[in-house]
């Protein structure tokens, strides 16, 4: 067993124990209500230097299933955004999964129009974008499942942030690009990353998605600490909008322009 696999296994066991301690379990008491990894262990060992991070796994106790948190340890090449069935949707067809697949199209250098077709019309994601998702270490800053962080038992959110930071720092090679699916600078995951990097809670660059829409693209270069050198990008309210065309299309357009500017495409 590799060192990173041992450390990821230890983090998963720590989350499982914390869930049982807080009685944060699914409808089946044997199922702890958390999800540490959204990609395979291998993506953390030899990934593509692109990390994709959400806030926390959504849903209530009925969504906690034993195979969800163990699957990334058993299936090489796994991606929750391609391989899981969320709610009543077919595998990979939940609106949020489709938006992340569209995001992967942009990260793979595909056109904006093709990315939007994938995000909105159930089109097949390209092989290149699928490879991006399968090779990108992915997860959440807080691994504990809840529809709202205020629902979590006392102390679980704070513990989750510590877990999420450790998870991010385990990635090898270290990420050069960290894409977060939420970006308010005073809240997780930005707050967690910037505070642990010893940097002010502010963005180097931000741009409104479009007029009369209270959504902003944000980015900052991490210059200190373990993740020094990485570009942190925050995409506005991806989880809440889940593919709204008036937000998703201009958001993808700005992202592509900025990645090009930074030489990441």
N, C-alpha and C positions, 0 to 999 in steps of 0.2 A: 504494500500500500504506500503510495507517495505521501510526501509530507503535507501537501495541500489537501489531498483527500482526507488524511487523518484530521487536519485542522477543521475542514468543512464538516466532517462527521461529528467532531466534538462540538462545534457550534450548533448543529442540528439537535444533538442530544441535550445541549444546554437549553435550547428553546423548548424542546419537548418536556423537559423537567419543569421549566418555569410555567408552562401551560398547566401541568398537573397540579403544581403547587397553588396556582391561582384559580384552579377549577375552570380553566378556560379551555373546555373540550367540546367536541361536537355532540350531536344527538346520541352517538355511540360513545360512551365514556372512554373507550380505548383510542379515540381519535383526537389528538391534540390539535388545537385550533390555530395553526400557524403554517407558513410556507416559506422556507428559507431561500431556496433556489428556483429560478425560472429557466435555467439552462443547465446543461450537464456539468458534472464535475470537470470533465475534460476542457470545457470552455474557460474554466478558471485556471487551468494548468498551462494551456498553450493557446490562449485566445487571440483575437484579432486586434486587441488594444482599443476596442470600443465597448464601453460599459453602458447598459441600459437599466435605469433604476426608476421604480415607482415609489409611491408613498408607503403603501402597505396592501396586503391582499384584501380585497373587498369581500363582502358577504357576511352572513351570519353563521351560527354553529352548524346549520345543516350543510354548509359547503365544505366542512372539514372532513376530508377522507384520508385514510391512512396511505393510500397509494400516491396521493398528491405530493406529500413531502418526501417520500422515498424514491419516486420515479427518477428524479435527476441523478441519483446515485447509481441507478441500475441501467440507464439507457444512454449510451454514447450518442452524441449528436442531437440530444433532446432540446426542444424549445417549447415552453408553455404557450407561446404565441402562435405556434403552428400545430402542435400535437394534442393540445387539450380541448375538451368539449366544455364550454362554460355555459352555465344555466341550461336553457333548452335548445341551444344552437348546435349545429353540427361542428365537428372538429375544425378549429381555426376560423370559424365564421361569426363569432361574436363581434359586434361592432367595434369594441375596443381592440380585439385581436386584429381586425382588418386595418384599423388605423396604424397599429404598430407595424404591420406588414407593409403598409404604404410608406411609413417612416424608413423601413429597411430598404425600400426601393430608392429613396433619396440617398441614403447612406451608401448604396451600391452604385450611385452615379446614374440611375435611371432618370428619365424625363419626368417633369412635374405631371404631365397629362397621364402617363402610365401609372405613376404613384397614386393619383386620384382615382383612377379606374379600380385599382386594387383596394383602395381604402373604402370606396363607396359601392362598388358593383359586383362584389364577390368574384372578381377575376383572379386567376391563378397568379400567385406571386412568382417573380422570375427566379431562376435557379441561383443567380448571383445574390439576390436579396434574401433568399432562403438560407444561403450559406452565411450571410452576414448575421442573421438571427441565431443560427445554430452555433456560430463561433463567438458570439458576443456574450461575455459573462453578464447574467441578468438576474435581477431580484428586486428587493425593496429595502429601503432604509429601515423600516420597521417590519419585521416578519410576521407579526401577530395579526390575525384576520379580524376585521371589524368593518362595518359599513361607515362608521365614524370613529375617529380616534378617541373621542370622549367616552365611547362605550367600553374601552379596555379597562380592566381592573387596575387599581392604583399601582403605579410603578411599572406596569408592563410596557407602556409607550417609551419611558425613559430607558428601560433595559433594552428595548428593541432598537433604539437609536445607537446604543453602544455596540450591539450585535451587527447592525448594518454598517457601521464604520469599519469594524474589524473585517467584515465580509469584503468590503470594497478594497481594503488594503491587502487582502490575500491574493488578488488577481495577478497572474503572471502571464506575460510581461505586464508591467504596470500600464494602466490605460493612458492613452494620449487624448482620448475623447470620452467624456462622461455625459450622457444624455439623460436628463431627468424628465419625468412626465408630469412634473409640477414645478413651479419656479418662484413662488413668493419668497423673497429673500429672508423674511423673518420666520419662516416655517420650515419644517423638514420637507424634503431632504437637503435643500440649500443650506439651511442653518447648521445642520449637522456637519456637512462637508466643510463649509467655510470656517466654522468655529474650530474644528479639529485641525484645520490647516493653518490656524493662527491668522486669519485674514478678516477684514471688516465685512459686515453683512451688507454688501452692496454689489451691484453689477458694474462691470467695466463698460458694457454696451447693452443697450436695450432699445427696442423698437416696437411701437404699437402694430398689432396685426393689421388693423385697418381702422378708419375713422368710425367713431360711434360704437366700437366694440372694445370692452374693457379687458383686453387681453394683450400681453406684451411678451415678445421673445426676449430672452436675457442670456447673457454669457459673461464669464469671467475666467481669466487665466489664473490657475493656481500656481503660486510662486514659492510656497513654503511647504515643508513637511513631507510626509510619505508620498503624496500624490503631486508634488511639485512638477510643473511643466505641463500638466494636463489642462485641456480646455473643458470647462464646465458649461454646458448648455442647458437652459431650462425652457421647455416647451409649455405654452400656457394651457392649463386646464384640459389636457388631453383626455384624462379619465372622465371628466364631467361632460365634455362636448361630444366625445365618441363619434367623431367624423362629420360634425356640422360643416357643410361646405364653405360657409362664409368665414369660418375660422381655420379649418384644416388646409384649404388651398393656399391662402396667403402665408400661413405658418410654414408650410413645406417650402414655399417659394423663398421666404427669407432664410430659412435654414440652408437651402441649397446655395444661395448667394454667399452666405457667411462661411460655409464649408469651403467653397471655392476660394474665397478671399484668404482663408487660413491655409490653403494648400492641402486640404484634407479630402478633396475629390480629384 
